Amino acid sequence: MLKMTVKATIGSRTFSAIPPAPPAHPKRVAGLDLGFVQTKFVWGTRRPQYSDAGIMVDPGNTCKFGSLVKRRSEVATEGLEDAEGYVIVDEHGTWNVGSKGSYDFTSERLTRDSDLPKLYTALALFRQQTGSSIIDLLVSGLPVDEYSQYRGALQQALTGDFQFGFGSQQMQISVKKVAVIPQAAGAFYDYGLTDDGKLTDSPLLRETVLVFDIGGKTTDGCIMEKSKYSQDSFTIRQGIWKVHNELRKLIARHYRGFVLAPSEVDAVMRTGILNIGGTQEDVTHLRTKALETHFPAIRDELSVYVDDLRRFSAILVAGGGAALYTPYIQSITSVPVIQLSHAEYSNASGYRKYGMLLMGA
């Protein structure tokens, strides 16, 4: 590096000095949670509270949007030309991301019609809010039962220089490095690391902990032993979306054919309130019934993987279903059950914190 010497004269004496180096550019680290129902992207430290809006951006920190991806030709065919969401364009086609509609749980990982448009949307929102076109390290995750198979492919797919259209804007964004970890490990790191990637003083970092991550399609059981991922971790093929579908059926039956769109069920699940013709109806009893119908399936499959929950010092509950399912999990064990704050964002937030740890921040 070329060093510049600065000379200053005071009276008859001349002094030479090397000016201090300019401050280093802050590390641009982000966490990406490519969920089947919602995609969360965290690049800052402040977490937004939930809003009924399906699309949410917290300037400089976080974005969330629906994970529905449709090719533009399909959107037009289905009469959704004015669907809410973002428009992504690249050399392979045009997609609408985040629009209202059914969520496709049959789609494979890492296809051009699923995860890549969601990645582009997250990168574009990051670019709009920060003005930066570079991410030094992006951390993402996969369910435990997909981790070994897709880890390398996801890492490769998320790395590189990306050029695409975001609405009427042209985007060029570079992702320098990518790390992929087991999905629910992100929630553990969200609990056990500070915002700048330092270890907290929690005793659970030195003990055996089960992280129960209840997502839309799956529930991950991530076992962390002294902060290290255990190969005994598992995935349960039950998620909150089955409860959503059950609640839709119960509402249609109770209110004589009133059918909620899939994208509208989430707000009813969270609030227990249904709006019908300007009237607010309390449907918490129907929500409870839907939860009680499907929790036994999670409980029974959990018992296949874990003989005795008392082997854990604590159970951390994360994901979109955390608030609703935490009381049910506590009802089947004497082990302390801790619902993570901002549980919906805990994976993406933990990915970012883990990235800060890797970068040595």
JOTAJO-V601522 format. One record per backbone hydrogen bond with DSSP energy under -1.0 kcal/mol. NH is the residue of the N-H (numbers start at 1). CO is the residue of the C=O. E is the energy in kcal/mol with one decimal. If there is no record, write none. Layout:
BEGIN
NH;CO;E / NH;CO;E
END
This chain:
BEGIN
6;17;-3.0 / 8;15;-2.5 / 10;13;-2.7 / 13;10;-2.0 / 15;8;-3.1 / 17;6;-2.1 / 29;27;-1.1 / 30;137;-2.1 / 31;42;-2.7 / 32;139;-2.6 / 33;40;-3.1 / 35;33;-1.7 / 39;65;-3.0 / 40;33;-2.0 / 41;63;-2.4 / 42;31;-2.6 / 43;61;-3.4 / 44;61;-1.6 / 56;64;-3.0 / 58;62;-3.4 / 61;58;-2.5 / 62;58;-1.6 / 63;41;-2.1 / 64;56;-2.8 / 65;39;-1.8 / 67;37;-2.6 / 70;96;-2.1 / 72;94;-3.3 / 75;71;-2.1 / 76;72;-2.3 / 77;73;-1.9 / 78;74;-1.9 / 79;76;-1.3 / 80;75;-2.8 / 83;80;-2.5 / 86;97;-2.9 / 88;95;-2.7 / 89;165;-2.2 / 90;93;-2.3 / 93;90;-1.4 / 95;88;-3.0 / 96;70;-3.0 / 97;86;-3.0 / 98;68;-2.4 / 114;111;-1.8 / 116;111;-1.2 / 118;114;-1.1 / 119;115;-2.4 / 120;116;-2.7 / 121;117;-2.1 / 122;118;-2.3 / 123;119;-2.7 / 124;120;-2.5 / 125;121;-2.2 / 126;122;-2.2 / 127;123;-2.5 / 128;124;-2.5 / 129;125;-2.2 / 130;126;-2.3 / 131;127;-2.0 / 135;174;-2.6 / 136;28;-1.4 / 137;28;-1.7 / 138;177;-2.6 / 139;30;-2.5 / 140;179;-2.3 / 142;181;-1.3 / 146;143;-2.0 / 147;143;-1.4 / 150;146;-2.7 / 151;147;-1.6 / 154;150;-2.8 / 155;151;-2.3 / 156;152;-2.1 / 157;153;-2.4 / 158;154;-2.0 / 160;175;-2.2 / 162;173;-3.3 / 164;171;-1.9 / 165;89;-4.0 / 166;169;-3.3 / 167;87;-2.5 / 169;166;-2.0 / 171;164;-3.3 / 173;162;-2.5 / 174;133;-2.7 / 175;160;-3.0 / 176;135;-2.7 / 179;138;-2.2 / 181;140;-2.1 / 183;142;-3.3 / 185;182;-1.1 / 186;183;-1.6 / 188;184;-1.5 / 189;185;-2.4 / 190;186;-2.0 / 191;187;-1.6 / 192;188;-2.4 / 193;189;-1.8 / 194;198;-2.9 / 197;194;-2.0 / 200;192;-2.3 / 205;202;-1.5 / 206;203;-1.9 / 207;204;-1.3 / 209;224;-2.7 / 210;314;-1.9 / 211;222;-3.0 / 212;316;-3.6 / 213;220;-2.7 / 214;318;-2.5 / 215;218;-2.5 / 219;236;-2.7 / 220;213;-2.4 / 221;234;-3.2 / 222;211;-2.6 / 224;209;-2.8 / 225;228;-3.0 / 226;207;-1.9 / 228;225;-1.2 / 230;223;-2.6 / 233;230;-1.6 / 234;221;-2.6 / 236;219;-3.4 / 238;236;-1.9 / 240;215;-2.8 / 241;216;-1.8 / 242;239;-1.2 / 244;240;-2.1 / 245;241;-2.3 / 246;242;-1.9 / 247;243;-2.5 / 248;244;-2.2 / 249;245;-1.8 / 250;246;-2.3 / 251;247;-2.6 / 252;248;-2.3 / 253;249;-2.1 / 254;250;-2.6 / 255;251;-2.7 / 257;252;-3.8 / 264;261;-2.0 / 268;264;-1.0 / 269;265;-2.7 / 270;266;-2.0 / 271;267;-2.4 / 272;268;-2.7 / 274;281;-2.9 / 276;279;-3.0 / 279;276;-1.9 / 281;274;-3.4 / 283;272;-3.0 / 287;283;-2.2 / 288;284;-2.6 / 289;285;-1.7 / 290;286;-2.2 / 291;287;-2.4 / 292;288;-2.7 / 293;289;-1.4 / 294;290;-1.3 / 295;291;-2.5 / 298;294;-1.1 / 299;295;-2.8 / 300;296;-2.7 / 301;297;-1.9 / 302;298;-2.4 / 303;299;-1.6 / 306;302;-2.4 / 311;308;-1.6 / 312;309;-1.8 / 313;208;-3.0 / 315;336;-2.4 / 316;210;-2.6 / 317;338;-3.0 / 318;212;-2.6 / 319;343;-2.1 / 321;214;-2.1 / 322;319;-1.7 / 325;321;-2.2 / 326;322;-2.2 / 329;325;-2.3 / 330;326;-2.4 / 331;327;-1.3 / 332;329;-1.3 / 333;330;-1.1 / 338;315;-3.2 / 340;317;-2.3 / 345;342;-1.7 / 349;345;-3.0 / 350;346;-2.4 / 351;347;-2.6 / 352;348;-1.9 / 353;349;-2.3 / 354;350;-2.7 / 355;351;-2.3 / 356;352;-2.2 / 357;353;-1.9 / 358;354;-2.4 / 359;355;-2.1 / 360;357;-1.1 / 361;356;-2.4
END
